[in-house]
């Protein structure tokens, strides 16, 4: 598939924010301006892209989910940035170990 074909199939958010993932949708975080650093599909996506038949991991961040009333962290989730994670496997393991 050509780059032009990918662009035609991509969401408007993916194009506007120059994301590698064609399905990227800005996170609906309840604000007027929306957070476009993370994808709204993060919790239902495998956060992997296929490039020339090879699985490429997407960069994601382990973020706290905060109760708006109590301001306490209720859980943690991985939110996808929509960009390919270009770090080596060793770097990803070391970085992910530090976060956990």
C-alpha positions in Angstrom: 0.0 0.0 0.0 1.4 3.4 -0.9 1.8 6.3 1.4 -1.0 8.1 -0.5 -3.3 5.2 0.1 -2.5 5.2 3.8 -3.2 8.9 4.0 -6.6 8.5 2.3 -7.5 5.8 4.8 -6.2 7.7 7.9 -8.4 9.6 10.4 -8.3 13.3 10.3 -6.6 13.4 13.7 -3.9 11.0 12.4 -3.2 13.3 9.5 -3.4 16.5 11.5 -1.1 15.4 14.3 1.3 13.4 12.0 0.8 10.1 13.7 2.1 6.8 12.4 -1.2 5.0 13.3 -3.9 5.6 10.7 -6.6 4.9 13.3 -5.4 7.6 15.8 -8.2 9.6 17.4 -7.4 12.3 20.0 -8.2 11.2 23.5 -11.6 12.4 24.7 -10.4 13.6 28.1 -13.5 15.7 29.0 -11.8 19.0 28.2 -12.7 21.5 25.5 -9.4 21.1 23.6 -8.9 17.3 24.0 -5.5 15.7 24.6 -4.0 14.9 21.2 -0.9 13.3 22.7 -2.8 10.1 23.3 -5.3 8.0 21.4 -8.9 7.5 22.5 -8.7 3.9 21.3 -5.8 3.0 23.6 -7.8 0.8 25.9 -9.3 -1.3 23.1 -6.2 -1.5 20.8 -3.2 -3.8 20.7 -0.9 -0.8 20.2 1.0 -2.5 17.4 1.3 -1.5 13.7 2.1 -3.7 10.8 4.8 -2.3 8.4 5.7 -4.3 5.4 4.4 -7.5 7.1 6.4 -6.8 10.3 4.8 -6.0 13.7 6.1 -2.6 15.0 5.3 -1.6 18.6 3.7 1.7 19.2 5.1 4.1 21.9 2.8 4.2 24.9 3.0 5.7 28.3 1.8 4.2 31.6 -0.6 6.9 32.9 -2.6 7.2 36.1 -6.4 7.3 36.0 -7.5 9.8 38.6 -10.9 10.0 40.3 -12.1 13.6 39.6 -13.9 13.8 42.9 -11.2 12.5 45.3 -8.2 13.2 43.1 -6.9 9.7 44.0 -5.3 7.3 41.5 -7.8 4.5 40.9 -5.8 2.6 38.3 -3.0 2.8 35.7 -3.3 2.2 32.0 -1.1 2.3 28.9 -2.0 5.1 26.5 -0.8 5.0 23.0 0.9 8.0 21.4 0.1 6.9 17.8 3.8 6.9 17.0 6.1 3.9 16.3 8.4 3.0 19.2 11.8 3.1 17.5 13.8 2.1 20.6 15.6 -1.3 20.5 14.1 -4.2 22.4 16.7 -3.8 25.1 15.9 -0.1 25.6 12.2 -0.8 25.7 12.7 -3.5 28.4 14.9 -1.2 30.5 12.5 1.8 30.1 9.4 -0.3 30.8 11.0 -1.9 33.9 11.7 1.6 35.3 8.1 2.7 34.8 6.5 -0.4 36.4 
